[in-house]
Amino acid sequence: MKKYPVQGILVTAILLTLALLIGGCSPSAAPSSPVAPAPATSAAPAPATSSLPAPAPSTPAPGTSAPAPAPASPGASGAPVVRIGALGGQTGPAAGPVTAWFTEMGNIFKYTNEVEGGIDGIKLDWKIVDNKGNPEGAITAYKELRDSYNPHIFVVIEDYYLFGIKDTINQDKSVAITSSPLDPRFYMPPQNYFSIAIPTSDGLAGYAKWVQQSWKGPGQPKIGVLYWDFASGEMAWNMARGWIAKQGIDTVPVTYKYTLMDFKPQLMRLRDAGVTHIWVLGDSQQAALVIRDMKGLGLNDKIPVTFNEMVEADVVLSLAGKDAEGYTILRSESPYSDQSEAAKLYTRIWEWAGKKDKWSDNRLPMTLKAVINAAVRQAAADVGKDKIDKIAIYNALNKLKSIDTWGNSHDFGYGPDRRLGVQTMKISKITGNGTVSISDFVTLPRTFEGIDK
């Protein structure tokens, strides 16, 4: 069995850790759980601020909120520059995954500048600030970036940490591109937050939709919903519950403690309830335990199991071996075996950065690249390359109802009433060599935003 590198898969570990934190757990109270290790920082170019000069600090006078929007400033080469401020917990409960995310982001931005010549000649400059993995640190990091760097775009890993200044960010007219849509209050009604990731509730509803469309048995399917005991699990499940019921699909919800090591009691409850399918909210290690216990109960070839968007196929294969084959995972990104242009470009970027045999089904940073490319191009067309500011970026995103992600996702885009770019997902099956598609792209119900109830 081929072993796969883990660099790209760490994106979803970020979403997992943050999903736990939104459940009311303080960082110190969060249970310990093995996650995929972050790669050594020497293995790839460090994700530090790029070599382009940052603008001089511009601290607002007392009583003011933020600096006036600044246009793109010329870099050392004389090219216009778009500034990107990134904040995430490089220290704190998710330090390893966050650092891995910033490594990927840095490599992609460097590739954009050095290999692609920027975005139609517009270079990217970026500054990363540690939010220390807590709300206080996130607020401090945002204000530091705003006041001393004045980004045209913020890249925010944790939306939940910024809830205390959600309205301030809107008033500042800042553009926040988020990778973890955990709290719908950031996105509905439409605000200044634009997500690049799939919300778990929409993924569950999309899974139920796919199950019903592919169901060939008598009557209606019955889905077992196995979710962890944090508020985030309850929230995700309940946001999708009403919509699923309206489709005539019965559900059997069963919760488990996040630290659980034996899933047999929960699986037996689902078996005895007569479920035809099981959806699991968990991480890759929990997925491996479910696979083990499904086999122990003799259910592995009787009830199909699908894991949520946080599970990484290569980690599951490394933990469960051949027993993982045949299980399915849902994701917004197409499986690597589909050979999308995004997947090929992902590999080229990592080979350029000194890595070999790089691939991943978890390519959220490639979606970020596509969004920034499209927004900068649209803003340049609207106001000119030398006059791009954060308002131009915001207006551009509102126009971009369709963004080419090079096949990473399908039918991706924003608009005046949409802040979740992800509109579809795919179901993929784990094989001995990775994953393969077993569905077309499934349009996601909008349960997270409360539009489809």
FENTA-V915740 format. One line per field, one symbol per residue. psi: psi as a letter, one per 20 degrees, with the letter a starting at -180 (. if undefined). burial: # if it has 16 or more other ideal C-beta (glycine too) atoms within 10 Angstrom, else .. A space follows every 50 residues. Layout:
# FENTA-V915740
psi=???
burial=???
This chain:
# FENTA-V915740
psi=ppqqqjghiighhghgghhghijjpqhhipqqqprpqqqpiiirpqkrqr iqpqqqqnpqqpirgrqqpprpqpahiiqqppppppprniqahkgghghg ghggggggggggghgikanlipqpqqppppjjkrgghggggghggghihm qhppoogohhhjhhkghghghikqoooqjnnhoiiihprpbjpoqjrpqh ghggghghgggghipjrqbqqpppooqrkqhhggggghhigggghiijpq qnpprqphjpiojggghhggghikqiqpppoaahghghgggghgghikih jhopppqaiippghgghhhibhhiphqqqqqhqqqhiilrhggghggggh hhjjqqlprqinlhhhgggggggggggghhhgiqhijpahhhgghghhhm ippojkigrplprbrhjpiohpirrqpqpprijcqqpjrrppppqmhhij go.
burial=...####################.#.#..#....##.##....#..#.## .#.#...........##.#####.#...############.######### #############....##..##############.##########.### #############.##.##..#############.###...######### ############........########.#.##.###.###.##....## ##.###.#....##.##..##...####################....## ..##################..###.############.#.##.###.## ..#.#..#######################..#.#..###.######### ..#.######.###...##############..##...#.##.######. .#.
